[in-house]
């Protein structure tokens, strides 16, 4: 479901029994753990095989796959994060928009409202000249079907780190905590919108190392008792 590069270290550390459940140090910074939430307050069409692209100075991550149905819904990244995410974007697939032949699919982009306004009615290839809409749709469908390969993640990563930030109409990404618009291509029609925010992960007690050793010792005594009884 997910491929993380440097960010994977945070997940590994947070799962270790002796580490605090509420914080972890990554790139020298400790922060509360939280889940990114993308609250779609309105949506006109079903969007599926959604992938979240998130990036900071420590690396980038792609989480898939989500679906949102009209009229609204939440998309929650289930993997705890430990740093502010200044760059985020969601990509998904929609089909059967007005005047479509059956089964025709469109790339859907969750972007900042300013970019959506400037992009309205403009073809995908004009906005993102170095990216291929069909290839992005194919990669998202593969990831959503559980058949994603490294190449599929790289297609999404190349778009998120390239044209999505430096295309002719400017930066299409947004920061966690910002509002966003949902636009469908090939001609960038706005089909929804919402807001993003960080949802703190509840702190849960974790066993201390001494408690762990006591547990192991108890199991050892039980095993010794069984051998003695024989």
Secondary structure, DSSP 8 states (H G I E B T S, - for coil): -EEESTTHHHHHHHHSTTS-SSEEEETTEEEE-EEEEEEEEEESS-EEEEEEEEEETTEEEEEEEEEE-TT-EEEE--S-B-S---EEEEEEEEE--TT--TT-EEEEEEE-HHHHHHHTT--HHHH-TT--HHHHHHHHHHHHTT---HHHHHHHHHHHHTHHHHBTTB---B-TTSEEEEEETTTTEEEEEEEEEEEE--------HHHHHHHHHHHHHHHHHHHHH-
